[in-house]
Amino acid sequence: MKPYADYYSQLDSANQREVDWQTGYEIALDEVAAEIDNDLKQGDQTHYHELTEMLCDNDNFWLAIGSGASYESYRQEAIKKIAERELNARMNDYDQD
């Protein structure tokens, strides 16, 4: 085997690990977003207040409400931001003991 072939093989495997990690993160993010959405449907006040604070600052949300258009995309975007914050907090709280 030529030395450069081993180098490129290592780069390929490192790139694949990166892609796998990103995919795993996106799957976990979608799961947390689904949990938050489910909690909101069941009346969770903590997530409700976070969601309303985020939506109140979004001018497009108010334009959608005023025009009678669907605001679901803005709601999902806000839920995704909350989920990302929550997932990052979970990752930072990890203790290996």
N, CA, C and O atoms as a GROMACS GRO file, in nm:
protein
  388
    1MET      N    1   0.084  -0.117   0.000
    1MET     CA    2   0.000   0.000   0.000
    1MET      C    3   0.090   0.125   0.000
    1MET      O    4   0.190   0.131   0.071
    2LYS      N    5   0.052   0.219  -0.078
    2LYS     CA    6   0.129   0.342  -0.088
    2LYS      C    7   0.095   0.432   0.031
    2LYS      O    8  -0.019   0.431   0.078
    3PRO      N    9   0.192   0.510   0.079
    3PRO     CA   10   0.167   0.593   0.197
    3PRO      C   11   0.052   0.692   0.180
    3PRO      O   12  -0.022   0.717   0.275
    4TYR      N   13   0.036   0.747   0.062
    4TYR     CA   14  -0.071   0.844   0.044
    4TYR      C   15  -0.209   0.778   0.047
    4TYR      O   16  -0.308   0.842   0.083
    5ALA      N   17  -0.215   0.650   0.011
    5ALA     CA   18  -0.343   0.580   0.015
    5ALA      C   19  -0.390   0.564   0.160
    5ALA      O   20  -0.509   0.576   0.188
    6ASP      N   21  -0.296   0.537   0.251
    6ASP     CA   22  -0.331   0.525   0.392
    6ASP      C   23  -0.377   0.661   0.447
    6ASP      O   24  -0.471   0.666   0.527
    7TYR      N   25  -0.312   0.767   0.406
    7TYR     CA   26  -0.349   0.901   0.450
    7TYR      C   27  -0.492   0.935   0.407
    7TYR      O   28  -0.571   0.985   0.487
    8TYR      N   29  -0.524   0.907   0.282
    8TYR     CA   30  -0.659   0.936   0.233
    8TYR      C   31  -0.762   0.843   0.296
    8TYR      O   32  -0.878   0.882   0.314
    9SER      N   33  -0.722   0.724   0.328
    9SER     CA   34  -0.813   0.633   0.398
    9SER      C   35  -0.846   0.688   0.537
    9SER      O   36  -0.961   0.681   0.581
   10GLN      N   37  -0.745   0.743   0.605
   10GLN     CA   38  -0.768   0.802   0.737
   10GLN      C   39  -0.858   0.925   0.726
   10GLN      O   40  -0.945   0.947   0.811
   11LEU      N   41  -0.836   1.006   0.622
   11LEU     CA   42  -0.922   1.123   0.601
   11LEU      C   43  -1.066   1.082   0.575
   11LEU      O   44  -1.159   1.143   0.626
   12ASP      N   45  -1.083   0.978   0.494
   12ASP     CA   46  -1.218   0.929   0.464
   12ASP      C   47  -1.288   0.880   0.590
   12ASP      O   48  -1.406   0.909   0.611
   13SER      N   49  -1.217   0.806   0.674
   13SER     CA   50  -1.280   0.754   0.795
   13SER      C   51  -1.311   0.868   0.893
   13SER      O   52  -1.414   0.865   0.961
   14ALA      N   53  -1.224   0.968   0.900
   14ALA     CA   54  -1.251   1.083   0.987
   14ALA      C   55  -1.373   1.160   0.936
   14ALA      O   56  -1.457   1.204   1.015
   15ASN      N   57  -1.383   1.175   0.806
   15ASN     CA   58  -1.498   1.244   0.747
   15ASN      C   59  -1.626   1.165   0.773
   15ASN      O   60  -1.730   1.225   0.801
   16GLN      N   61  -1.620   1.034   0.763
   16GLN     CA   62  -1.738   0.952   0.788
   16GLN      C   63  -1.782   0.961   0.933
   16GLN      O   64  -1.902   0.963   0.960
   17ARG      N   65  -1.687   0.965   1.026
   17ARG     CA   66  -1.722   0.982   1.168
   17ARG      C   67  -1.792   1.116   1.191
   17ARG      O   68  -1.888   1.124   1.268
   18GLU      N   69  -1.744   1.219   1.124
   18GLU     CA   70  -1.805   1.352   1.136
   18GLU      C   71  -1.949   1.350   1.084
   18GLU      O   72  -2.039   1.405   1.148
   19VAL      N   73  -1.970   1.288   0.970
   19VAL     CA   74  -2.103   1.279   0.911
   19VAL      C   75  -2.195   1.197   1.001
   19VAL      O   76  -2.311   1.232   1.021
   20ASP      N   77  -2.144   1.087   1.056
   20ASP     CA   78  -2.223   1.005   1.147
   20ASP      C   79  -2.263   1.083   1.272
   20ASP      O   80  -2.376   1.072   1.319
   21TRP      N   81  -2.169   1.162   1.326
   21TRP     CA   82  -2.199   1.242   1.445
   21TRP      C   83  -2.306   1.345   1.414
   21TRP      O   84  -2.399   1.364   1.493
   22GLN      N   85  -2.294   1.412   1.299
   22GLN     CA   86  -2.393   1.513   1.262
   22GLN      C   87  -2.530   1.452   1.242
   22GLN      O   88  -2.631   1.510   1.281
   23THR      N   89  -2.535   1.335   1.181
   23THR     CA   90  -2.662   1.267   1.161
   23THR      C   91  -2.724   1.228   1.295
   23THR      O   92  -2.844   1.245   1.316
   24GLY      N   93  -2.641   1.176   1.385
   24GLY     CA   94  -2.690   1.141   1.518
   24GLY      C   95  -2.742   1.262   1.594
   24GLY      O   96  -2.842   1.253   1.665
   25TYR      N   97  -2.675   1.375   1.578
   25TYR     CA   98  -2.718   1.498   1.644
   25TYR      C   99  -2.853   1.543   1.588
   25TYR      O  100  -2.942   1.582   1.664
   26GLU      N  101  -2.870   1.537   1.456
   26GLU     CA  102  -2.997   1.577   1.394
   26GLU      C  103  -3.112   1.486   1.438
   26GLU      O  104  -3.223   1.534   1.461
   27ILE      N  105  -3.085   1.357   1.450
   27ILE     CA  106  -3.188   1.264   1.496
   27ILE      C  107  -3.226   1.295   1.640
   27ILE      O  108  -3.344   1.299   1.674
   28ALA      N  109  -3.126   1.319   1.725
   28ALA     CA  110  -3.154   1.353   1.865
   28ALA      C  111  -3.229   1.485   1.875
   28ALA      O  112  -3.318   1.500   1.959
   29LEU      N  113  -3.192   1.581   1.790
   29LEU     CA  114  -3.260   1.711   1.790
   29LEU      C  115  -3.407   1.696   1.751
   29LEU      O  116  -3.494   1.759   1.810
   30ASP      N  117  -3.434   1.614   1.651
   30ASP     CA  118  -3.572   1.590   1.610
   30ASP      C  119  -3.652   1.521   1.720
   30ASP      O  120  -3.770   1.550   1.739
   31GLU      N  121  -3.588   1.429   1.794
   31GLU     CA  122  -3.657   1.360   1.903
   31GLU      C  123  -3.691   1.458   2.016
   31GLU      O  124  -3.801   1.453   2.071
   32VAL      N  125  -3.598   1.546   2.049
   32VAL     CA  126  -3.622   1.643   2.156
   32VAL      C  127  -3.731   1.741   2.112
   32VAL      O  128  -3.816   1.779   2.192
   33ALA      N  129  -3.728   1.782   1.984
   33ALA     CA  130  -3.832   1.872   1.933
   33ALA      C  131  -3.969   1.805   1.939
   33ALA      O  132  -4.069   1.870   1.971
   34ALA      N  133  -3.975   1.677   1.908
   34ALA     CA  134  -4.101   1.604   1.916
   34ALA      C  135  -4.150   1.595   2.061
   34ALA      O  136  -4.269   1.606   2.087
   35GLU      N  137  -4.057   1.575   2.156
   35GLU     CA  138  -4.093   1.571   2.297
   35GLU      C  139  -4.151   1.706   2.342
   35GLU      O  140  -4.252   1.712   2.412
   36ILE      N  141  -4.086   1.814   2.299
   36ILE     CA  142  -4.133   1.948   2.337
   36ILE      C  143  -4.270   1.975   2.277
   36ILE      O  144  -4.358   2.028   2.344
   37ASP      N  145  -4.288   1.939   2.150
   37ASP     CA  146  -4.418   1.958   2.085
   37ASP      C  147  -4.526   1.880   2.158
   37ASP      O  148  -4.637   1.930   2.178
   38ASN      N  149  -4.494   1.757   2.196
   38ASN     CA  150  -4.590   1.675   2.270
   38ASN      C  151  -4.620   1.737   2.407
   38ASN      O  152  -4.735   1.739   2.451
   39ASP      N  153  -4.516   1.786   2.474
   39ASP     CA  154  -4.537   1.852   2.603
   39ASP      C  155  -4.627   1.975   2.589
   39ASP      O  156  -4.713   1.999   2.673
   40LEU      N  157  -4.606   2.051   2.482
   40LEU     CA  158  -4.690   2.170   2.459
   40LEU      C  159  -4.835   2.132   2.437
   40LEU      O  160  -4.926   2.199   2.484
   41LYS      N  161  -4.856   2.023   2.364
   41LYS     CA  162  -4.994   1.978   2.339
   41LYS      C  163  -5.061   1.930   2.467
   41LYS      O  164  -5.184   1.934   2.478
   42GLN      N  165  -4.980   1.885   2.564
   42GLN     CA  166  -5.035   1.839   2.691
   42GLN      C  167  -5.045   1.950   2.794
   42GLN      O  168  -5.090   1.927   2.906
   43GLY      N  169  -5.002   2.072   2.756
   43GLY     CA  170  -5.020   2.186   2.845
   43GLY      C  171  -4.902   2.220   2.934
   43GLY      O  172  -4.920   2.282   3.038
   44ASP      N  173  -4.781   2.180   2.896
   44ASP     CA  174  -4.662   2.212   2.976
   44ASP      C  175  -4.638   2.363   2.975
   44ASP      O  176  -4.618   2.422   2.868
   45GLN      N  177  -4.641   2.425   3.092
   45GLN     CA  178  -4.631   2.570   3.102
   45GLN      C  179  -4.489   2.622   3.078
   45GLN      O  180  -4.472   2.732   3.024
   46THR      N  181  -4.387   2.545   3.116
   46THR     CA  182  -4.249   2.591   3.099
   46THR      C  183  -4.217   2.611   2.952
   46THR      O  184  -4.168   2.716   2.911
   47HIS      N  185  -4.244   2.509   2.873
   47HIS     CA  186  -4.217   2.520   2.730
   47HIS      C  187  -4.312   2.621   2.663
   47HIS      O  188  -4.275   2.686   2.565
   48TYR      N  189  -4.431   2.632   2.715
   48TYR     CA  190  -4.527   2.727   2.660
   48TYR      C  191  -4.475   2.870   2.672
   48TYR      O  192  -4.483   2.948   2.577
   49HIS      N  193  -4.420   2.903   2.789
   49HIS     CA  194  -4.369   3.038   2.810
   49HIS      C  195  -4.247   3.065   2.724
   49HIS      O  196  -4.231   3.175   2.670
   50GLU      N  197  -4.159   2.965   2.710
   50GLU     CA  198  -4.043   2.982   2.623
   50GLU      C  199  -4.087   3.004   2.479
   50GLU      O  200  -4.033   3.090   2.409
   51LEU      N  201  -4.185   2.926   2.435
   51LEU     CA  202  -4.233   2.937   2.297
   51LEU      C  203  -4.297   3.072   2.271
   51LEU      O  204  -4.271   3.135   2.169
   52THR      N  205  -4.380   3.117   2.363
   52THR     CA  206  -4.446   3.246   2.341
   52THR      C  207  -4.346   3.361   2.343
   52THR      O  208  -4.363   3.458   2.268
   53GLU      N  209  -4.243   3.353   2.426
   53GLU     CA  210  -4.140   3.456   2.426
   53GLU      C  211  -4.067   3.462   2.292
   53GLU      O  212  -4.040   3.571   2.240
   54MET      N  213  -4.036   3.345   2.236
   54MET     CA  214  -3.966   3.342   2.107
   54MET      C  215  -4.057   3.391   1.994
   54MET      O  216  -4.012   3.464   1.906
   55LEU      N  217  -4.183   3.353   1.997
   55LEU     CA  218  -4.274   3.394   1.891
   55LEU      C  219  -4.311   3.542   1.899
   55LEU      O  220  -4.336   3.605   1.797
   56CYS      N  221  -4.314   3.597   2.019
   56CYS     CA  222  -4.347   3.739   2.034
   56CYS      C  223  -4.243   3.829   1.968
   56CYS      O  224  -4.275   3.939   1.923
   57ASP      N  225  -4.120   3.783   1.963
   57ASP     CA  226  -4.013   3.862   1.902
   57ASP      C  227  -4.005   3.845   1.751
   57ASP      O  228  -3.928   3.915   1.685
   58ASN      N  229  -4.082   3.753   1.695
   58ASN     CA  230  -4.075   3.725   1.551
   58ASN      C  231  -4.182   3.806   1.478
   58ASN      O  232  -4.302   3.780   1.491
   59ASP      N  233  -4.138   3.905   1.400
   59ASP     CA  234  -4.232   3.990   1.327
   59ASP      C  235  -4.310   3.912   1.222
   59ASP      O  236  -4.427   3.942   1.197
   60ASN      N  237  -4.248   3.814   1.160
   60ASN     CA  238  -4.317   3.733   1.058
   60ASN      C  239  -4.432   3.654   1.118
   60ASN      O  240  -4.534   3.632   1.052
   61PHE      N  241  -4.416   3.612   1.243
   61PHE     CA  242  -4.523   3.543   1.312
   61PHE      C  243  -4.646   3.633   1.323
   61PHE      O  244  -4.758   3.590   1.297
   62TRP      N  245  -4.624   3.759   1.362
   62TRP     CA  246  -4.735   3.852   1.378
   62TRP      C  247  -4.797   3.888   1.243
   62TRP      O  248  -4.918   3.908   1.233
   63LEU      N  249  -4.714   3.895   1.139
   63LEU     CA  250  -4.769   3.919   1.006
   63LEU      C  251  -4.856   3.802   0.961
   63LEU      O  252  -4.961   3.822   0.899
   64ALA      N  253  -4.813   3.681   0.992
   64ALA     CA  254  -4.892   3.563   0.956
   64ALA      C  255  -5.024   3.562   1.032
   64ALA      O  256  -5.129   3.532   0.975
   65ILE      N  257  -5.020   3.596   1.160
   65ILE     CA  258  -5.143   3.601   1.240
   65ILE      C  259  -5.237   3.707   1.184
   65ILE      O  260  -5.356   3.682   1.167
   66GLY      N  261  -5.183   3.824   1.155
   66GLY     CA  262  -5.266   3.934   1.108
   66GLY      C  263  -5.328   3.908   0.971
   66GLY      O  264  -5.438   3.955   0.943
   67SER      N  265  -5.258   3.835   0.887
   67SER     CA  266  -5.310   3.809   0.753
   67SER      C  267  -5.394   3.682   0.746
   67SER      O  268  -5.454   3.653   0.643
   68GLY      N  269  -5.398   3.607   0.854
   68GLY     CA  270  -5.475   3.484   0.857
   68GLY      C  271  -5.400   3.366   0.796
   68GLY      O  272  -5.460   3.261   0.772
   69ALA      N  273  -5.271   3.382   0.771
   69ALA     CA  274  -5.191   3.273   0.713
   69ALA      C  275  -5.151   3.175   0.823
   69ALA      O  276  -5.168   3.202   0.942
   70SER      N  277  -5.098   3.063   0.782
   70SER     CA  278  -5.052   2.962   0.877
   70SER      C  279  -4.921   3.007   0.941
   70SER      O  280  -4.830   3.052   0.873
   71TYR      N  281  -4.913   2.993   1.070
   71TYR     CA  282  -4.791   3.029   1.142
   71TYR      C  283  -4.717   2.905   1.191
   71TYR      O  284  -4.625   2.915   1.272
   72GLU      N  285  -4.757   2.788   1.142
   72GLU     CA  286  -4.699   2.661   1.187
   72GLU      C  287  -4.548   2.655   1.164
   72GLU      O  288  -4.475   2.601   1.247
   73SER      N  289  -4.501   2.708   1.052
   73SER     CA  290  -4.356   2.702   1.024
   73SER      C  291  -4.278   2.784   1.128
   73SER      O  292  -4.168   2.743   1.167
   74TYR      N  293  -4.331   2.896   1.171
   74TYR     CA  294  -4.264   2.978   1.272
   74TYR      C  295  -4.267   2.908   1.408
   74TYR      O  296  -4.171   2.917   1.485
   75ARG      N  297  -4.377   2.841   1.436
   75ARG     CA  298  -4.389   2.765   1.560
   75ARG      C  299  -4.287   2.652   1.563
   75ARG      O  300  -4.219   2.632   1.664
   76GLN      N  301  -4.276   2.577   1.452
   76GLN     CA  302  -4.181   2.467   1.445
   76GLN      C  303  -4.037   2.516   1.454
   76GLN      O  304  -3.952   2.451   1.515
   77GLU      N  305  -4.010   2.629   1.394
   77GLU     CA  306  -3.875   2.688   1.402
   77GLU      C  307  -3.841   2.724   1.546
   77GLU      O  308  -3.729   2.699   1.592
   78ALA      N  309  -3.936   2.782   1.618
   78ALA     CA  310  -3.913   2.818   1.758
   78ALA      C  311  -3.895   2.693   1.844
   78ALA      O  312  -3.811   2.691   1.933
   79ILE      N  313  -3.973   2.590   1.817
   79ILE     CA  314  -3.960   2.464   1.891
   79ILE      C  315  -3.823   2.404   1.865
   79ILE      O  316  -3.760   2.350   1.957
   80LYS      N  317  -3.775   2.412   1.742
   80LYS     CA  318  -3.644   2.357   1.707
   80LYS      C  319  -3.533   2.433   1.782
   80LYS      O  320  -3.436   2.372   1.826
   81LYS      N  321  -3.548   2.565   1.798
   81LYS     CA  322  -3.448   2.643   1.872
   81LYS      C  323  -3.449   2.605   2.020
   81LYS      O  324  -3.343   2.593   2.082
   82ILE      N  325  -3.567   2.585   2.076
   82ILE     CA  326  -3.577   2.543   2.215
   82ILE      C  327  -3.515   2.404   2.232
   82ILE      O  328  -3.444   2.378   2.329
   83ALA      N  329  -3.543   2.316   2.137
   83ALA     CA  330  -3.488   2.181   2.142
   83ALA      C  331  -3.336   2.183   2.132
   83ALA      O  332  -3.268   2.107   2.202
   84GLU      N  333  -3.283   2.268   2.047
   84GLU     CA  334  -3.138   2.278   2.034
   84GLU      C  335  -3.074   2.326   2.164
   84GLU      O  336  -2.972   2.273   2.208
   85ARG      N  337  -3.135   2.426   2.226
   85ARG     CA  338  -3.084   2.476   2.354
   85ARG      C  339  -3.090   2.366   2.460
   85ARG      O  340  -2.996   2.348   2.538
   86GLU      N  341  -3.202   2.293   2.464
   86GLU     CA  342  -3.220   2.188   2.563
   86GLU      C  343  -3.123   2.072   2.540
   86GLU      O  344  -3.067   2.017   2.635
   87LEU      N  345  -3.104   2.034   2.414
   87LEU     CA  346  -3.013   1.925   2.382
   87LEU      C  347  -2.869   1.962   2.416
   87LEU      O  348  -2.795   1.880   2.470
   88ASN      N  349  -2.829   2.086   2.388
   88ASN     CA  350  -2.694   2.130   2.423
   88ASN      C  351  -2.675   2.132   2.574
   88ASN      O  352  -2.567   2.101   2.624
   89ALA      N  353  -2.778   2.169   2.647
   89ALA     CA  354  -2.770   2.167   2.793
   89ALA      C  355  -2.755   2.024   2.844
   89ALA      O  356  -2.680   1.999   2.938
   90ARG      N  357  -2.825   1.930   2.782
   90ARG     CA  358  -2.812   1.789   2.821
   90ARG      C  359  -2.672   1.738   2.792
   90ARG      O  360  -2.615   1.663   2.871
   91MET      N  361  -2.617   1.777   2.677
   91MET     CA  362  -2.483   1.731   2.641
   91MET      C  363  -2.378   1.788   2.736
   91MET      O  364  -2.281   1.719   2.770
   92ASN      N  365  -2.396   1.911   2.780
   92ASN     CA  366  -2.299   1.973   2.870
   92ASN      C  367  -2.311   1.922   3.013
   92ASN      O  368  -2.216   1.934   3.090
   93ASP      N  369  -2.425   1.865   3.049
   93ASP     CA  370  -2.444   1.811   3.183
   93ASP      C  371  -2.395   1.668   3.196
   93ASP      O  372  -2.407   1.609   3.303
   94TYR      N  373  -2.341   1.611   3.091
   94TYR     CA  374  -2.298   1.471   3.091
   94TYR      C  375  -2.181   1.452   3.187
   94TYR      O  376  -2.080   1.522   3.178
   95ASP      N  377  -2.195   1.358   3.277
   95ASP     CA  378  -2.088   1.325   3.371
   95ASP      C  379  -2.053   1.178   3.353
   95ASP      O  380  -2.140   1.092   3.362
   96GLN      N  381  -1.927   1.149   3.326
   96GLN     CA  382  -1.888   1.012   3.292
   96GLN      C  383  -1.874   0.921   3.413
   96GLN      O  384  -1.856   0.801   3.397
   97ASP      N  385  -1.883   0.975   3.534
   97ASP     CA  386  -1.871   0.889   3.652
   97ASP      C  387  -1.985   0.798   3.657
   97ASP      O  388  -1.994   0.716   3.749
   0.00000   0.00000   0.00000
